[in-house]
Amino acid sequence: MSEAGLLRELHHGKLLVLPNAWNEESASLVVEAGFPVVATSSAAVADALGYEDGERAPWREMFAAVARIARAVPVPVTVDAEAGYGLEPEQLVAELLAAGAAGCNLEDTDHRAGRLVPAAAQADRLAGVRAAAGAALVVNARIDTFLPASGFSGAERTAEAIRRGRRYRAAGADCVYPIGVSSAADLGEVVDGVGGPVNGNTGAELDLATLASLGVARVSFGPRFYRAGFAAMRDGLAELRRAAGPAVPGA
């Protein structure tokens, strides 16, 4: 079975847990811990390269980082490709496959305009990606209606997420990802309304057991582990500073 075929199969059955990596070392840790897939985080990869998230990093640098990760691990790698960096579907797919990706996230935010892409236009783009990739990529279509910049609020966020989710699935997406959902009730509505694999995130109301009970297919964590490393370093440095005594002026 191809890596994309394995990744696609893992969306049906037990909850697929995807701790996100940003370089070869973090990806290897994910595999060593026993996880069957490595997912990247665009925010973490971009930050590690010295850029902000939101397609501010050059796409060639982002895909070069993905290629290093894919070479370092013996499992499928699914890539947070943001909104596709303005690449046409054929080139986007070619670059992802050349980097060794088995899957990708594609979000429906237009970072340059600062708003959501119209659902019809995003569905057309996803259909183009599916046509170019065939079965060689697992496409996870991110839905950003729950993010503040979407302009949606209250119940309309859920209704629009379901509408977009159905449309994206019809266009060929294997899974949809309503990022930013914090309510178990809202996420349950999306899962039921879309009628296909849904990516969720953990939160105060959403531990792994709850996500599984709602029928969520996969869970990812974005830059959480990357940022936790800096938090641990900050705490360690503070403790070291205390142990070392007062700083020497001018040192």
Salt bridges, closest charged atoms under 4 A:
GLU52 OE1 - ARG56 NE 3.63
GLU55 OE1 - ARG112 NH1 2.97
GLU107 OE2 - HIS111 NE2 2.39
GLU107 OE1 - ARG142 NH1 3.23
ASP108 OD2 - ARG164 NH1 3.13
ASP144 OD1 - ARG142 NE 2.69
GLU160 OE2 - ARG163 NH2 2.80
GLU160 OE2 - ARG164 NE 2.85
ASP174 OD1 - ARG8 NE 2.84
ASP174 OD2 - ARG130 NH2 2.49
GLU239 OE1 - ARG242 NH2 2.68
